[in-house]
Amino acid sequence: MHEEELFDVTIIGGGPAGLFAAFYSGLREMKTKIIEFQPVLGGKVHVYPEKMIWDVGGLQPILGSQLIEQMVGQGMTFQPEVAFNEKVTSISKDEAGYFILHTAANRKHFTKTVILAIGGGILKPVKLEIEGAERFEITNLHYTVKSLARFKEKTILISGGGHSAVDWANELAPIAKKVFLTYRKENLKGHEADISRLANNGVECLLNTSIEKLIATPDHERIGTVLLKSNDNGEGFELSVDEVIINHGYERDKELLVNSEIKMDLWEHRISGSVMSGTSVPGIYAAGDVLHHDGKLHLIAGAFQDAANAVNQAKQYITPEANSSGMVSSHNDLFTQKNRDLMKHLYRQ
Ligand SMILES: Cc1cc2nc3c(=O)[nH]c(=O)nc-3n(C[C@H](O)[C@H](O)[C@H](O)COP(=O)(O)OP(=O)(O)OC[C@H]3O[C@@H](n4cnc5c(N)ncnc54)[C@H](O)[C@@H]3O)c2cc1C
């Protein structure tokens, strides 16, 4: 007897991979649960709600926040159970062969199969290591860009040299008064095309340069000036700013992968899996950024394919004689009534 209900599939993580897995498992008539650490669904896309996303198949450019809405809407089509604010810390198996997912709050979830859609783990931005910096987090020191509007006509300093920093410099340049990008090394790490766009967008790159000190405005409330230090000659110079954005990457909470009672083969901080989304443990599958194999595409588009593969594998784990893949939408009985309703709505307009 289980203290909790038994599910066919439990998806850990409610980002793009987890949401599409929830949709697809509903399509395959599996009893589905999502467990998400955050109080919301959407995963890492919440880091860039106002970024324009161009590379999701079949979609015209779409804002991150709009994509979240679309993905959540699709993910909830078959009304999976969703457990928010729960961090899965370990996976074990009971005597009946079912998986038990243990959470940080000592809850147990019982499931026949598991899909790990945990992205890079639970992400926390790497904070600026300058004493007292945290007091500016309520005014003009940012670790994510939640609203483009607040950066309009502002002088912005972005610190970081990876994709995220380069992306934000390009996104903000057209609306900002001026964007400076400081990076402690000589070469930025973003995509080549994005790095070329920096110059076209008028972004001033301060390479081999680091933030040394944040100097407050006279009312002590905001950062007014940033003291930057050249790593070439140690010389410092001051820059007046309105907003400072830090993109120094993320600390990953990898407790689940490292401490799980059931161990899975890993590749660095990811799961070493198969092109069909299998892991080294039968019954446990992986989808999205957490999955590693030679053909893996680390984009939202790639997460969708992993998710469908993972669900199809989970379905056959539970019911070996089941079809290896789901029916396309047009041939699926589950959509017949929904299609009728949608058509009625479409032709009424
Ligand atoms: C700044 C930025 C810009 C990007 N731009 C693009 C773009 O333009 N196009 C594109 O295709 N991709 C882009 N990406 C990448 C894209 O966001 C990721 O590929 C995608 O989010 C991966 O989806 P996922 O579901 O695998 O993981 P995630 O989105 O990371 O979701 C994982 C979820 O799992 C949860 N979780 C983790 N561990 C646990 C646990 N132990 N218990 C419970 N819940 C847990 C997390 O809280 C999170 O909600 C961008 C990424 C960043 C950072």
The ligand as a Tripos MOL2 file, in Angstrom:
@<TRIPOS>MOLECULE
LIG
   53    58     1     0     0
SMALL
NO_CHARGES

@<TRIPOS>ATOM
      1 C1         19.7810   33.6630  -21.3010 C.3       1 LIG1
      2 C2         19.3620   32.4370  -22.0610 C.ar      1 LIG1
      3 C3         18.8540   32.5790  -23.3380 C.ar      1 LIG1
      4 C4         18.4400   31.4490  -24.0570 C.ar      1 LIG1
      5 N1         17.9480   31.6170  -25.3090 N.ar      1 LIG1
      6 C5         17.4900   30.5380  -26.0010 C.ar      1 LIG1
      7 C6         16.9240   30.6900  -27.3110 C.ar      1 LIG1
      8 O1         16.8280   31.8000  -27.8310 O.2       1 LIG1
      9 N2         16.4900   29.5640  -27.9460 N.ar      1 LIG1
     10 C7         16.5840   28.3050  -27.3980 C.ar      1 LIG1
     11 O2         16.1550   27.3290  -28.0260 O.2       1 LIG1
     12 N3         17.1390   28.1380  -26.1650 N.ar      1 LIG1
     13 C8         17.5880   29.2130  -25.4590 C.ar      1 LIG1
     14 N4         18.1430   29.0380  -24.2020 N.ar      1 LIG1
     15 C9         18.2740   27.6590  -23.6790 C.3       1 LIG1
     16 C10        16.9290   27.1160  -23.1690 C.3       1 LIG1
     17 O3         16.3840   27.9960  -22.1900 O.3       1 LIG1
     18 C11        17.1550   25.7310  -22.5670 C.3       1 LIG1
     19 O4         17.6960   24.8910  -23.5740 O.3       1 LIG1
     20 C12        15.8370   25.1360  -22.0800 C.3       1 LIG1
     21 O5         15.2490   25.9380  -21.0680 O.3       1 LIG1
     22 C13        16.0810   23.7320  -21.5170 C.3       1 LIG1
     23 O6         14.8620   23.2300  -21.0550 O.3       1 LIG1
     24 P1         14.8330   22.0890  -19.9260 P.3       1 LIG1
     25 O7         13.3790   21.7970  -19.7020 O.co2     1 LIG1
     26 O8         15.7520   21.0000  -20.2940 O.co2     1 LIG1
     27 O9         15.4680   22.7580  -18.6140 O.3       1 LIG1
     28 P2         15.0970   24.0490  -17.7780 P.3       1 LIG1
     29 O10        14.4270   25.0740  -18.6000 O.co2     1 LIG1
     30 O11        16.3680   24.4210  -17.0850 O.co2     1 LIG1
     31 O12        14.0320   23.5200  -16.6900 O.3       1 LIG1
     32 C14        14.4200   22.6170  -15.6890 C.3       1 LIG1
     33 C15        13.4440   22.7340  -14.5270 C.3       1 LIG1
     34 O13        13.7140   21.6960  -13.5830 O.3       1 LIG1
     35 C16        13.5950   22.2000  -12.2780 C.3       1 LIG1
     36 N5         14.4080   21.3540  -11.3920 N.ar      1 LIG1
     37 C17        15.7530   21.1630  -11.4760 C.ar      1 LIG1
     38 N6         16.1550   20.3010  -10.5230 N.ar      1 LIG1
     39 C18        15.0380   19.9450   -9.8400 C.ar      1 LIG1
     40 C19        14.8130   19.0620   -8.7290 C.ar      1 LIG1
     41 N7         15.8210   18.3750   -8.1610 N.pl3     1 LIG1
     42 N8         13.5430   18.9430   -8.2420 N.ar      1 LIG1
     43 C20        12.4940   19.6340   -8.8140 C.ar      1 LIG1
     44 N9         12.6660   20.4660   -9.8710 N.ar      1 LIG1
     45 C21        13.9230   20.6120  -10.3730 C.ar      1 LIG1
     46 C22        14.1140   23.6290  -12.3760 C.3       1 LIG1
     47 O14        13.6200   24.4330  -11.3150 O.3       1 LIG1
     48 C23        13.5850   24.0490  -13.7530 C.3       1 LIG1
     49 O15        12.3220   24.6800  -13.6570 O.3       1 LIG1
     50 C24        18.5610   30.1420  -23.4830 C.ar      1 LIG1
     51 C25        19.0760   29.9980  -22.1850 C.ar      1 LIG1
     52 C26        19.4620   31.1340  -21.4760 C.ar      1 LIG1
     53 C27        20.0070   30.9630  -20.0790 C.3       1 LIG1
@<TRIPOS>BOND
     1     1     2 1
     2     2     3 ar
     3     2    52 ar
     4     3     4 ar
     5     4     5 ar
     6     4    50 ar
     7     5     6 ar
     8     6     7 ar
     9     6    13 1
    10     7     8 2
    11     7     9 ar
    12     9    10 ar
    13    10    11 2
    14    10    12 ar
    15    12    13 ar
    16    13    14 ar
    17    14    15 1
    18    14    50 ar
    19    15    16 1
    20    16    17 1
    21    16    18 1
    22    18    19 1
    23    18    20 1
    24    20    21 1
    25    20    22 1
    26    22    23 1
    27    23    24 1
    28    24    25 2
    29    24    26 1
    30    24    27 1
    31    27    28 1
    32    28    29 2
    33    28    30 1
    34    28    31 1
    35    31    32 1
    36    32    33 1
    37    33    34 1
    38    33    48 1
    39    34    35 1
    40    35    36 1
    41    35    46 1
    42    36    37 ar
    43    36    45 ar
    44    37    38 ar
    45    38    39 ar
    46    39    40 ar
    47    39    45 ar
    48    40    41 1
    49    40    42 ar
    50    42    43 ar
    51    43    44 ar
    52    44    45 ar
    53    46    47 1
    54    46    48 1
    55    48    49 1
    56    50    51 ar
    57    51    52 ar
    58    52    53 1
@<TRIPOS>SUBSTRUCTURE
     1 LIG1         1 GROUP 0 **** ****
